[in-house]
Every structure is written in structure tokens, then in C-alpha cells.
Amino acid sequence: MPVTAGEIEQAIREAIPITHVEVEDNSSGCGEKYAVLIVSKEFEGKTTLARHRMVNQLLKSQIAQIHAFTQKTLTPQQWEESQKGPKTAA
């Protein structure tokens, strides 16, 4: 039985406090390839590698059932900065 985006999102929400989460099925609906964006204060002070290891651990059972998994992990401040539009010269 394939893993669903909802199952991945629920596991994330239950494991860490989040500000924002997006789970995208990149496998045309078969549940074999997912990309996630997670925004959480839990990532503050951690390297990208430490953040990814944390997510890999909390989604260990789901990741074991899928073919491909990519993640982007941001702090709330990094998320806020990424949402600002490109600056244009006046």
C-alpha cells in the first residue's frame, strides 16, 4: 500500500511543532516520490545536514516505503525571507 501525502504530513505534524508544511507527490499519484518543505523553530541553530537527519528519523517508516524523497527545511525566519518578492530597482 503506497504512502500518501496526508500520512507524511500527519507524521511531521505529530513529531515537531511546525509553522508551515507542504508535501508534494511528484510521482503522478502512485505514492513513490515525495518532496516536502518544512518550516519549524526546531531547525534553529542546526545545520542543513542535522535538519535532514532529524526529518529522516521522524519519517523513517514512510521513507522506507517510497522510492524517492527530497526535503527543504527552513526556520521561520528563513521562510519569511524566502517569501519576500525579488527587490526591484526604483
C-alpha positions in Angstrom: 0.0 0.0 0.0 1.6 3.3 -1.0 2.3 6.1 1.4 0.1 9.1 1.0 0.9 12.8 1.2 -1.5 13.0 4.1 0.3 10.3 6.1 3.6 12.1 5.6 2.2 15.5 6.7 0.5 13.9 9.7 3.7 12.3 10.8 5.5 15.6 10.6 2.8 17.5 12.5 2.8 14.9 15.3 6.6 14.9 15.6 7.6 18.5 15.7 6.0 21.9 16.0 5.7 23.4 12.6 5.0 26.9 11.2 4.3 25.6 7.6 4.5 22.3 5.8 4.0 21.3 2.1 4.0 17.7 0.9 4.1 17.2 -2.8 3.6 13.9 -4.6 6.0 14.0 -7.6 5.1 10.5 -8.8 1.9 11.2 -10.7 -0.2 9.9 -7.8 1.4 6.5 -7.3 3.0 7.5 -3.9 6.6 6.6 -4.8 8.2 10.1 -4.9 7.7 13.0 -2.5 9.1 16.4 -1.9 8.5 18.2 1.4 9.0 21.7 2.7 9.0 22.0 6.4 9.2 25.3 8.4 9.9 24.9 12.1 11.6 26.6 15.0 13.1 23.2 15.8 15.6 23.8 12.9 17.1 26.9 14.5 20.8 26.5 15.2 21.0 23.3 13.3 23.0 22.7 10.1 21.1 21.5 7.0 22.5 18.0 7.5 21.3 17.9 11.1 17.8 19.1 10.0 17.6 16.5 7.3 18.8 13.7 9.6 16.0 14.8 12.1 13.4 14.6 9.4 14.7 11.3 8.0 14.5 9.8 11.5 10.9 11.0 12.2 9.8 9.8 8.7 11.8 6.6 8.8 9.0 4.2 8.2 7.4 6.3 5.5 10.7 6.8 3.6 11.4 3.1 3.7 8.2 2.5 1.6 8.9 5.1 -1.1 11.4 5.4 -4.0 12.5 9.0 -3.7 12.3 11.7 -1.0 13.6 15.2 -1.1 13.2 17.8 1.6 13.7 21.5 2.3 13.9 22.5 5.9 13.7 26.1 6.9 13.5 28.2 10.1 10.5 30.6 10.3 13.0 33.5 9.6 14.4 31.8 6.5 10.8 31.0 5.3 9.8 34.7 5.8 12.8 35.8 3.8 12.1 33.4 1.0 8.5 34.7 0.7 9.6 38.3 0.0 9.5 39.1 -3.6 12.6 40.0 -5.6 13.7 43.5 -5.0 13.5 45.8 -8.0 15.4 48.9 -8.6 13.3 52.1 -8.4 
